[in-house]
Amino acid sequence: MGKAHPSDIESGVGFLGTFLSTLMGFVRENGVPFEAIHRLGRAGGRQTVKKIVDLAYADWQAEQPKPIELPQNGHPYRGGGDLSVQWIGEVEVNYGVRPSFDDLNGKWFDWANNRYRDVEPQFRSERADAPTTGIETTRYGYVWLNRLVKDEEALEEIKGRGVKPATDLETMTYGKKFPEEQRKFPVVGLGSFFKSGGCRYSAVLHWSDRERGLDLDWGSVAYPWGGGCRFLVRE
């Protein structure tokens, strides 16, 4: 599934309650002195917390989709020789009509990030040729890098393949037409973005608790895109 936003975790009472309950359950089972846990919130426990985070990250990485073994001189999805893009199909996008938040949150998707209601007008396109009116049908597919990458690295890779990163409108329209794709892996549309707190947020399609979601996220040095992510592109 897609990345959880740090602010969602920090402000998530449900997450904190579940985490603390699980933590204290293991503490009691193993007879660990409470002082050993209490020190995690003090200066002396910083290195221990770092080890916990590193271990959690390593375990998460191990759960991500593994590389598909490529057939000799072929493509794992099309059987051809072009390994740069995995084409999925054509999508008709109406650039003159944007879906409302109510449409996105419950109709197009099972849920949409609440922040999208407020930031949608702030989105800027990465592409100078991105349409703003009319209806256009074109082919969409993925660039899969299979490694941790920042936004800038992914965009450079996409450009090098001679394709265009999908905008947020193109990404959500793609998700509506091909709803099962985001159940396989997170689908990222880097073709448009908005800036907040120095971060470049873009649209992401993924799933959570069996529900399809439209999220907002970014890829940075501290929080890169995972190797399982597919970057949505168009011709």
N, C-alpha and C positions, 0 to 999 in steps of 0.2 A: 504494500500500500504506500501512499505518498508520505512525505515528511510531515511530522507534527510541528506546527509553528511554536517556537520557544515561548512566546507570550501566551499561547493557548495552554501550555503546560503550567506556566508560572501562575496563571490566574484560575486554573482548573481545580476547583474544590474537590470535585469527584476524583480526579486523578490523584491529588495529594492524599485524600482519605484512603483510597485503595492502596496506594504505595506504602503509606505509613502502617496500615493494617497488615500488609504482607510482610513488611520489614520487621515489625514487632512480633509477628508470629514466629519468624525464624529466630529472633532474639530469645524468645521464651523457650522454644524447642531446644535450642543449643545452650541454654544457660549462660548467655553472654551478659556480662555486667552492664547495666544501663549506662554507666560512665563511659564505656567504650563507644557507645552510640552517640551519647551527648557530645563527646569531643569532636564529632564530625562537623558540628556547627561552629567550632572555634578554630583559631589559627592553627593549632596543632593537628587538626584533622584534615587540612587542605589536601595534602598529598594522598591521604587515604581516599578522599572523595574523587580525586583525579584518577586513581587506580580503578575505582568503581565505574566511573564514566568511560574510561578506556575499555574496560571489560564489556560494558553494555554495548558500546559501539562495535567492538569486535564480534560479539554475538549477533548483533543486528546485521552486520555485513555478511555473516555466514548464512543468514536466512534469505538473502536477496537472490533473485533468479540467476542461475548459472549460465555461462555462455553456451550457446547451441553449437554443437559440432558441425562444422561446415562440410558438405560433401566436396570432393575434389573438383576444383574449377566450377563450382556451382554456388547457388544461393540457397540458404536453408528454407526460404519461403517460395521462391519462384523457379528455382532450378536453373536460372540463368547465370551469366558471368559477372553481372554488375553487383558488387557487394556494398555499394555506397548508400543506397536507399531501399527500404522495404515498402513498396507501393501497396496500398490497401484498396483504394477505390475512389470514385468521383463523389464530390459533395457540392451541392448547390447552396451558395451563400447569398443571402439578401443583405447587402451592405447598407441599404437605406433604412432598415428596420431593426432596431436592437431589442432583444427580449427584455421584459421587465424583470426585476428581482423576484417577483412572485412567480413568474414563469420558470425562472431558473431554479428556484427553491421549492421543488415539489412536482414540477411538470417535466421540464427538460431533464432534471436530475433529482435524486432523492433529497439532496440538500445542497445548499450553496453557502460558502463562507459569508457570514453577515457583514464583513467589512466590504464586500463587493458592492453592496447597496450604496455606500458612501463614496467609494473611490472610482467607480466606473467612469465618471466624467473626466478623471485625471489621467486616464490611459493615453499614452503616446505610442505611436507606431515606430517600430524599428526600421520599417521599410518605407522609402520615399514613394514607392509606387503602390502602396496599399490603397485599394478602392475605398471610397466613402459613400458612394451611391451605386444603384443598379444591382442586378443579379448576375452572378457569375458561377459557372460550373467548371471545376478543374480537379485534377487528380491530387490526392493526399497520401502521404506515407510517413515513414519514420527514418530518422537517423539514430542509430543505436551505437553509442560509443563504448559501452561496457567498462566504464571506469568512472571514478569520481572526477567531476568537472565543475568549473565555475561557469557562470553565464557567458562571459567573454570567450572562454575556450570553446564552449558548445556552439556559439554563433560563428566563430571562425571556422569550425569544422563544417557547419552547415553551408556556409558561403563557399568553401572549397569543393563541395559536391555539386555546385551549380544549381541549388534549389533555394527556396525562400522559407524562413521560419513562419509558422502560422501565427496570426494575431489572436487575441483573446476571442473575438467574435467568430473567427474561423475555427478555433479550437472547440468552443462550446457547440457550434453547429455540427462539427465533426462528431462530437460526443453524443449528440442527439441522434444522428444517423447510424452510428456504429456503437451502440450502448455497451456491448460486451467487451470491447477492446480494453477499456480502462479497468476491467476486472482482472486482466492478465498482467498489467504493469502500469505504473504512473505514466501519463501522457502529458508532455510539457509543451506549451506554446510560447516560445520566446519572441514572437514577432511584434508584440506590443507589451507595454509595461507602465508602471507608475512608480515614482520614487518616494520613499518614506524612510526617515532615519538613516539615510545613506544606502539603503537597500533597494534593489531593482526587482519589484514584484511582478510576476507573470501568472497567467492562468495555468492551472494544473488539474487534470482529470485523474481521479483515483477512486478507490473504494474504501469503505470503513464499515465494519459490522454488517457486511453484505449489502451495503447501500452505496450507490454511485454518487460521487460528490464532485462539485466544482470548487476548487480551492485556489488560494493565492500563496505563492511562495517564491523563494529566490535561491540562487546558487552562488555561494561566496566561498572564500578560503575556509572560514569556520564551519559553514553549512553547505557543502557542495552537493550537487545532484548525485544521487546514487547510481551505481553501475547498471541497475535494472531499468532506469528511466528511458523512455523513448521520446525523442524530440520531434514534434509534429512539424512536417514541412509540406510545401505545395510546389507544383511546377511553376 
